Amino acid sequence: MLAEGVIMLELYQFPFSHYCEKARWSLDYKGQSYRVVNLLPGFHASVTRKIAPGSCVPIIRNGKEVVQDSAAIIDWLDARVPERLLTPAEATLAEAAREWERWAGKELGDTLRLWFYHYTLAERDKALGFLLTDASWFKKPLFRMAFSKVGPLMRRFMRIDDASAAEAFGRLQHGLDRLDAAVSARPYLAGDAFSRADLSAAALLSPMLARGKSAAEVAAMFPAPVLRWREEAVQRPSLQWVARLYQQHR
């Protein structure tokens, strides 16, 4: 129970989003208590635009204070809880960590999302199983009925087609090549300690780990092209590094 007058942090999120996982990990790493507000794609904008400048999630709200975007959330948390900095104190390392974070978002997070949705949105049952993760029971029938419109809307919004998916997959593979080389040389990306660089790259690749899922559940979750690629990808140094970070820092 919260004491009277104490405000609980709220995290507005898609439960399945790797960017929201980045925010959750940041909040948990900082030892923050928060209430989750799960949203559904398409319907979420009617909520988020009432409290923030844009429609994207994650968003945290602390009373009247609102922070949108996972990188901005880390900045806010570092200012709020400086005892466990995710941004290195030394300026050169701080810039290196931010650059790795920006790179991970562009070359790992965005590319994986686009390529994954290209195949997943084409299979209604798999898409609904993914998008309805932790959704309230009373929202599920409405979303199922709306999926014929939500799916194409998501494709248009993210500019998903055969060409963009192929381009994204190529960039993702090159990104993993770079990350393989980096983590084979050292345990952390920016200096000698865990930072926002590591958290960002690991969180954005976390869907491929499918933590806590059995082989049968994984097979049911992923479309065949994604499943085939995942079986090879999880053997890469970068994905094994992600698994170690989850064991040690999550």
C-alpha angles and dihedrals in degrees: 000000000000119000115252111279095018113127120219116220112245124211115201107202154142103247091216096049118111089208089057089048086057089055093045092050091049092051093046093046088055092049094241122159114221143165118236120226107194117207135188125230114261093015092058096077093070087062104036097047090058092060107025140037095251139028099244126108150251099070127165122200124197104182104294092348115098128185121187127193128037096254092051089049090057090050090051093047093049089054092045098044108025093166092081104035118193090187111067114245093226110085098226093049091045091056091045090052092049091048092051088048092052091046093049091052093051102037102031110019101041095038095048091048094051095045093044094050092047089068101027098053088054091064108061098197094048092045092051092046089054101040094045094056108145091351118155112263093240092054096053099075091048093050092047090054091047096046094093087065100031094054096056090042090056090049092052094044093051093036092236119177137129094279097046091046092052091048092048092050092052091051091047091054092049089047092054090048089056093045091048089057094045098050093042087061100045140004096240132037101225114035128316100311140065111272144163087281093064095038091051097049093044096046093048091052094041097099088070091058092057088198115210094014124123122230089257092051091049091050090051093047103052131059113242097260091050092045092051092050093045092055089061097035096057088064092059119105090241095057092043087051089052090053091051092050090052090052094047105034110019 
